[in-house]
């Protein structure tokens, strides 16, 4: 039995790996930084892959179950992740594997009937939430989760509406640094753009809401189902951890005529949150000249050097921030 760690899996080994995953009921999504292969007599008998801080596509041949190969694969992946600066790891598996991975020091965060999300910190999500400030206010507590890439008049309109209707509002800005604007810049623009709203608190999502750690499409044969699973996991996390922590009773979303995925997410929220005692308020998207104000339109105006359009789409605070940071 031989074990190898491969960066940039390709050629015949990739072909054999894909065939092995298919026999195991898995399907890879996207790219991988590294892959562990365990061989016996020229055949793959176990595997696992890593993309940044996420471990996925972990499988062991049926004939070799109970031989500790899952632990072998995880040890290699952990060492590789740590060597590349990733100490907080997430793992996707099927719910039936919960106890096996729990014995290997991964802890459940959320699950659907198809997917279980785990992390290697026992109180990871709770410890993260404990770092965030709570505003102890009676009454209606609202929330919205936004990317703000960058912060537009549309974002401001939704937040201002929530501010008028609620006693306090939490705005959770996506923490993942995979947008055109950095996490720091997006957070700064939202804070500047809402500074005059005394009952609004801007917070990071951390790695737990709408991030690459909630796209477990690699083992779903029905790719159309992937978006639904992602939504349900995110909703489970929001309802189980964020809403109780901050006493959230209402969540705000904007209508979404431009992004099918975001619209699907909104529909899932509208269907699921009321069952958890959380009202969902869908606010009609702010429009200019019968066109929805969007961050993508802002980015297009910036790319074209169209400052007139840009100034119509963003608050003065965003425009001034872009100037100050030499982004225009």
C-alpha positions in Angstrom: 0.0 0.0 0.0 1.4 3.4 -1.1 0.2 6.9 -0.3 1.0 10.0 -2.4 0.1 13.7 -2.3 -0.3 15.2 -5.7 -0.6 18.9 -6.7 -2.3 19.4 -10.1 -3.6 15.9 -10.6 -3.8 15.1 -14.3 -3.4 12.5 -17.0 -4.0 8.8 -16.3 -4.0 9.3 -12.5 -6.8 11.9 -12.8 -8.7 9.5 -15.0 -8.5 6.7 -12.5 -9.3 9.2 -9.7 -12.5 10.3 -11.5 -13.6 6.8 -12.1 -13.0 5.9 -8.4 -15.0 8.9 -7.3 -17.8 8.0 -9.6 -18.0 4.5 -8.2 -18.1 6.1 -4.7 -21.0 8.3 -5.7 -19.0 11.5 -5.7 -18.5 14.1 -8.3 -15.8 16.8 -8.0 -16.6 20.5 -8.4 -14.1 23.1 -9.4 -10.3 22.9 -8.9 -8.3 21.3 -6.1 -5.0 22.4 -4.6 -4.0 18.9 -3.7 -5.2 15.3 -3.7 -4.2 12.3 -1.7 -4.2 8.9 -3.4 -3.8 5.6 -1.6 -2.8 2.8 -4.0 -2.8 -1.0 -3.8 -1.6 -3.1 -6.7 -2.1 -0.2 -9.1 -5.6 0.6 -8.0 -6.9 3.6 -6.0 -8.4 2.4 -2.7 -8.8 5.7 -0.9 -8.6 9.4 -1.7 -9.3 12.9 -0.5 -8.7 16.4 -1.8 -8.2 20.0 -0.5 -9.1 23.4 -1.9 -7.8 26.1 0.3 -9.3 25.3 3.8 -12.0 22.9 2.6 -11.5 19.1 2.5 -13.7 17.2 0.1 -14.1 14.2 -2.1 -13.0 11.8 0.7 -13.7 8.2 -0.2 -12.6 4.7 0.6 -13.1 1.6 -1.5 -15.9 -0.6 -0.1 -13.5 -3.6 0.1 -11.2 -1.6 2.4 -13.6 -0.1 4.8 -12.6 -0.4 8.5 -8.9 -0.4 7.7 -8.3 3.2 9.0 -7.8 4.6 5.5 -10.0 7.6 6.1 -7.7 8.6 9.0 -4.7 8.1 6.7 -6.1 10.4 4.1 -7.2 13.1 6.6 -3.7 13.0 8.2 -2.1 13.8 4.9 -4.6 16.5 4.0 -4.3 18.1 7.4 -0.5 18.2 7.2 -0.7 19.7 3.7 -3.3 22.3 4.8 -1.3 23.3 7.8 1.9 23.6 5.7 0.0 26.0 3.4 -1.2 28.2 6.3 -4.7 26.8 6.7 -5.4 25.8 10.3 -9.2 26.2 10.4 -10.5 23.4 8.2 -14.0 22.5 6.9 -15.1 19.1 5.7 -18.0 18.0 3.7 -19.5 14.5 3.9 -22.7 12.6 3.9 -24.7 12.6 7.2 -24.3 8.9 7.6 -20.5 9.5 8.1 -21.0 11.9 11.0 -19.6 9.6 13.7 -16.7 8.4 11.7 -15.4 11.9 11.1 -16.3 12.9 14.7 -13.9 10.2 15.8 -11.2 12.0 13.7 -11.8 15.3 15.5 -14.2 17.1 13.1 -17.3 18.6 14.6 -20.7 19.1 13.0 -21.9 22.6 12.1 -25.0 22.1 10.0 -26.6 19.5 7.8 -29.4 18.8 5.3 -30.7 15.3 4.4 -27.9 15.1 1.8 -25.0 17.1 3.3 -23.1 17.4 6.5 -20.7 20.3 7.1 -18.0 19.9 9.8 -15.0 21.8 11.1 -11.9 20.9 13.0 -12.6 23.3 15.9 -15.0 22.0 18.5 -16.6 25.4 19.2 -15.4 27.1 16.0 -18.6 28.9 15.0 -19.7 29.7 18.6 -16.3 31.1 19.4 -16.4 33.3 16.3 -19.9 34.6 17.2 -18.7 35.3 20.7 -16.2 37.8 19.2 -19.0 39.9 17.7 -20.7 42.7 19.6 -24.3 42.2 20.6 -26.7 45.2 21.0 -29.2 44.3 23.7 -32.3 45.9 22.4 -35.9 45.0 22.9 -38.4 44.8 20.1 -37.9 43.8 16.4 -34.4 42.9 15.5 -33.7 42.7 11.8 -30.8 41.4 9.7 -29.5 41.3 6.2 -26.6 39.4 4.7 -24.8 41.3 1.9 -21.7 41.2 -0.3 -21.7 44.9 -1.2 -19.2 44.7 -4.0 -19.2 47.7 -3.7 -21.8 49.4 -1.5 -24.5 51.0 -3.7 -27.6 53.2 -3.2 -29.5 49.9 -3.6 -27.8 48.5 -0.5 -28.4 51.8 1.4 -32.1 51.8 0.4 -32.6 48.3 1.8 -30.7 49.0 5.0 -32.5 52.3 5.5 -35.8 50.6 5.1 -34.9 48.0 7.6 -33.7 50.7 10.0 -37.0 52.5 9.9 -39.0 49.3 10.5 -36.9 47.7 13.2 -35.6 48.6 16.7 -32.1 47.4 15.6 -30.6 45.9 12.5 -27.5 43.8 12.0 -25.9 43.9 8.5 -23.6 40.9 8.0 -21.0 41.6 5.2 -19.5 38.5 3.5 -16.0 37.9 4.8 -14.7 35.8 2.0 -12.1 37.6 -0.1 -13.2 36.5 -3.5 -14.9 39.6 -4.8 -13.6 42.5 -6.9 -13.3 44.6 -3.7 -11.5 43.2 -0.6 -13.3 42.3 2.5 -11.7 45.3 4.3 -12.9 47.7 1.6 -16.4 46.3 1.5 -16.7 46.5 5.3 -15.4 50.0 5.3 -17.8 51.2 2.6 -20.8 49.7 4.4 -19.8 51.2 7.7 -19.3 54.7 6.2 -22.5 54.4 4.2 -24.6 53.6 7.3 -22.8 55.6 10.0 -25.8 58.0 10.3 -28.2 55.1 11.1 -27.8 54.8 14.9 -29.7 51.5 15.1 -27.5 49.7 12.5 -24.6 47.5 13.4 -22.2 46.2 10.6 -20.6 42.8 11.3 -18.6 40.2 9.3 -20.1 36.9 8.4 -16.9 35.0 9.1 -16.5 31.8 7.1 -20.0 30.5 7.9 -22.5 32.3 5.8 -22.6 32.3 1.9 -18.9 31.3 1.5 -17.0 28.6 -0.5 -17.4 26.5 2.6 -21.1 26.2 1.7 -20.9 24.8 -1.8 -20.9 21.0 -1.4 -21.7 20.3 -5.0 -18.9 17.8 -5.5 -21.0 14.7 -4.5 -24.3 15.7 -6.0 -25.2 13.9 -9.2 -28.0 16.3 -9.9 -26.1 19.6 -10.4 -29.4 21.5 -10.5 -29.9 20.4 -6.9 -26.6 22.0 -5.8 -27.9 25.5 -5.3 -30.8 24.3 -3.2 -28.5 22.3 -0.9 -26.2 25.4 -0.5 -29.3 27.5 0.4 -30.5 25.0 3.0 -27.2 24.6 4.7 -26.8 28.4 4.9 -30.3 28.7 6.3 -29.6 26.0 8.9 -26.5 27.9 10.0 -28.3 31.2 10.2 -31.2 29.8 12.1 -29.2 27.6 14.5 -26.5 30.1 15.4 -26.8 33.7 14.1 -30.5 34.3 14.8 -30.5 33.1 18.5 -27.2 34.9 19.2 -28.5 38.3 18.1 -32.2 37.7 18.8 -33.0 38.2 15.1 -36.7 38.0 14.3 -36.8 39.5 10.8 -34.5 39.1 7.8 -34.4 41.5 4.9 -33.7 40.6 1.2 -34.0 42.6 -2.0 -35.9 41.4 -5.0 -33.4 39.8 -7.4 -34.2 40.1 -11.1 -30.6 39.7 -12.3 -29.1 36.7 -10.5 -31.0 33.3 -10.7 -28.9 31.9 -7.9 -29.6 34.8 -5.6 -33.3 34.6 -6.5 -33.3 30.9 -5.6 -31.6 31.7 -2.3 -34.3 34.3 -1.6 -37.1 31.9 -2.4 -35.5 29.3 0.0 -35.4 32.0 2.7 -39.0 32.9 2.2 -40.0 29.3 2.4 -37.9 28.2 5.4 -37.4 31.1 7.8 -41.0 31.6 8.8 -41.1 28.0 10.0 -38.3 29.0 12.4 -40.2 32.0 13.7 -38.2 34.5 11.5 -40.2 36.9 9.3 -38.7 37.6 5.8 -39.3 41.0 4.3 -38.5 41.2 0.6 -37.9 44.8 -0.4 -38.4 45.9 -4.0 -35.1 46.6 -5.6 -34.2 50.3 -6.0 -34.3 51.3 -9.6 -33.0 54.1 -11.8 -34.6 54.6 -15.2 -36.5 51.3 -14.8 -33.2 49.5 -14.2 -32.3 47.9 -10.9 -29.3 49.5 -9.1 -26.6 46.8 -8.9 -23.0 46.4 -7.9 -22.2 44.9 -11.3 -23.4 48.1 -13.0 -21.2 50.1 -10.6 -18.2 47.9 -11.5 -19.0 48.3 -15.2 -19.1 52.1 -14.9 -15.8 52.1 -13.0 -14.2 50.0 -15.8 -15.5 52.4 -18.4 -14.4 55.4 -16.5 -18.0 56.6 -16.4 -18.0 58.8 -13.3 -21.4 60.3 -14.1 -23.2 56.9 -14.0 -21.1 55.9 -11.0 -22.1 58.9 -8.9 -25.8 58.1 -9.7 -25.4 54.5 -8.4 -23.4 54.9 -5.2 -23.8 57.0 -2.1 -21.3 59.9 -1.7 -19.6 57.9 1.0 -18.7 55.1 -1.4 -17.6 57.6 -4.1 -15.4 59.4 -1.7 -13.9 56.2 -0.4 -13.1 55.0 -4.0 -11.4 58.3 -4.6 -9.5 58.2 -1.4 -8.3 54.7 -2.0 -7.3 55.6 -5.6 -9.7 53.1 -7.1 -11.0 55.6 -9.7 
